[in-house]
Amino acid sequence: MSTSPSIEDSLQTERELIEAIKRTSRRRSLPMLGRFALTLILPYLVFMGLWLLGDTVRAYVDVTFGQSFLNFTTALSTLLVLFMGTWVVWRWSEKRFGGLALVRRLLGISRSVLAVDEAIDALKAQADPAPEAIRQVQEMAYQVWDQYLKAMDDSGMPIQDGELNA
């Protein structure tokens, strides 16, 4: 048990990195949720608007002309406009706000944080862990930290040095 304090000392930085990721993510959850919502709401609104417009056009064509082929053609063309308009706005919205990409990246980072937490717990459970295992956990923690910083920078919400200790 004399190696336990040295294990604790060597893993303290990794634990602090993981806690910094958790802390800053909690603080930034509202802006992240806002990006995600904007990414979804705009295409939804366009979808609903085009659906109502298409329904109005189909009803007008049905009442005015009453031809089945023209009704079918109108329904098909309004459906095509509905899907294309929604897709174009979806792509623009994702490029502009990046909500889904940010969520995907943060889910991957969360899985990595969990893996680092489990590796730290596994090392603490060992009586005398190998130095290579400790170094591996340290590398994992720094890789997760770098991924997190890059994800936040790419999303337009960079992490400032003052935020890490707060």
C-alpha positions in Angstrom: 0.0 0.0 0.0 3.0 2.3 0.0 2.6 2.9 -3.7 -0.9 4.2 -3.3 0.1 7.8 -2.6 2.4 7.8 -5.7 -0.4 6.4 -7.8 -2.7 9.2 -6.5 -0.1 11.8 -7.2 0.5 10.6 -10.7 -3.2 10.4 -11.5 -4.1 13.7 -9.9 -3.5 15.7 -13.1 -5.6 13.3 -15.2 -8.4 13.5 -12.7 -8.3 17.3 -12.8 -8.4 17.3 -16.6 -11.5 15.1 -16.5 -13.1 17.3 -13.9 -12.3 20.4 -15.9 -14.1 18.9 -18.9 -17.1 18.0 -16.8 -17.2 21.5 -15.1 -16.9 23.5 -18.3 -19.4 21.3 -20.1 -22.0 21.9 -17.4 -21.3 25.7 -17.5 -21.7 25.7 -21.3 -24.7 23.4 -21.6 -27.1 26.3 -22.3 -25.2 27.7 -25.3 -24.6 24.2 -26.5 -28.3 23.4 -26.2 -29.1 26.7 -28.0 -26.9 25.7 -31.0 -28.6 22.3 -31.1 -32.0 23.8 -31.0 -31.3 26.4 -33.7 -29.9 23.6 -35.9 -33.2 21.7 -35.5 -35.8 24.5 -35.3 -35.1 26.3 -38.5 -35.4 23.2 -40.8 -38.6 22.3 -38.9 -40.1 25.7 -39.4 -39.2 25.6 -43.1 -40.7 22.1 -43.3 -44.0 23.2 -41.7 -44.1 26.4 -43.9 -43.5 24.5 -47.1 -46.0 21.8 -46.1 -48.7 24.4 -45.5 -47.9 26.2 -48.8 -47.9 22.9 -50.7 -51.2 21.9 -49.1 -52.7 25.2 -50.1 -51.4 24.9 -53.7 -52.7 21.3 -54.0 -56.2 22.3 -52.6 -56.3 25.3 -55.1 -55.4 23.1 -58.0 -57.9 20.4 -57.0 -60.7 22.9 -56.6 -59.9 24.9 -59.7 -59.1 22.2 -62.2 -60.3 18.9 -60.8 -58.1 16.7 -62.9 -56.5 13.7 -61.3 -53.3 13.9 -63.3 -52.8 17.5 -62.5 -53.5 16.8 -58.8 -50.9 14.0 -58.8 -48.3 16.2 -60.5 -49.0 19.0 -58.1 -48.7 16.7 -55.1 -45.5 15.2 -56.4 -43.9 18.6 -57.2 -44.9 20.1 -53.8 -43.5 17.0 -52.0 -40.2 17.4 -53.9 -40.1 21.1 -53.0 -40.9 20.2 -49.4 -38.0 17.8 -49.1 -35.5 19.8 -51.1 -36.3 23.0 -49.2 -36.0 21.3 -45.9 -32.7 19.6 -46.9 -31.2 22.8 -48.1 -32.1 24.7 -44.9 -31.0 21.7 -42.8 -27.5 21.7 -44.5 -27.2 25.5 -44.1 -28.4 25.3 -40.4 -25.9 22.6 -39.6 -23.1 24.5 -41.3 -24.1 27.8 -39.6 -24.7 26.5 -36.1 -23.1 23.0 -36.0 -25.4 21.7 -33.3 -25.6 18.1 -34.4 -21.8 17.9 -35.1 -21.2 19.3 -31.6 -23.5 16.8 -30.0 -21.8 13.9 -31.8 -18.4 15.1 -30.8 -19.4 15.7 -27.2 -20.9 12.2 -27.0 -17.7 10.7 -28.2 -15.8 12.8 -25.7 -18.2 11.7 -22.9 -17.4 8.0 -23.8 -13.7 8.8 -23.7 -14.1 10.5 -20.3 -15.9 7.5 -19.0 -13.1 5.3 -20.3 -10.5 7.4 -18.6 -12.5 7.4 -15.3 -12.7 3.6 -15.5 -9.0 3.3 -16.2 -8.2 5.5 -13.2 -10.4 3.4 -11.0 -8.8 0.2 -12.3 -5.3 1.5 -11.6 -6.3 2.5 -8.1 -7.7 -1.0 -7.5 -4.3 -2.5 -8.4 -1.8 -3.0 -5.6 1.2 -2.1 -7.8 0.2 -0.8 -11.3 2.8 -0.8 -14.0 4.3 2.5 -14.9 3.3 1.8 -18.5 -0.3 1.5 -17.5 -0.1 4.9 -15.6 1.5 6.5 -18.7 -1.3 5.1 -20.9 -4.0 6.6 -18.7 -2.1 9.9 -18.8 -2.0 9.8 -22.6 -5.7 9.0 -22.7 -6.6 11.9 -20.5 -4.5 14.4 -22.5 -6.0 13.1 -25.8 -9.5 13.6 -24.4 -8.6 17.0 -23.2 -7.2 18.0 -26.6 -10.3 16.6 -28.4 -12.5 18.6 -26.0 -10.6 21.9 -26.6 -10.7 21.3 -30.4 -14.5 20.6 -30.3 -15.2 23.7 -28.3 -12.9 25.8 -30.5 -14.5 24.5 -33.7 -18.0 25.3 -32.3 -17.0 28.9 -31.6 -17.0 28.5 -27.8 -13.3 28.3 -26.9 -12.2 27.5 -23.4 -10.4 30.3 -21.7 -7.6 29.6 -19.1 -9.6 31.4 -16.4 -12.6 29.0 -16.8 -10.5 26.0 -15.9 -10.0 26.9 -12.2 -13.4 28.4 -11.6 
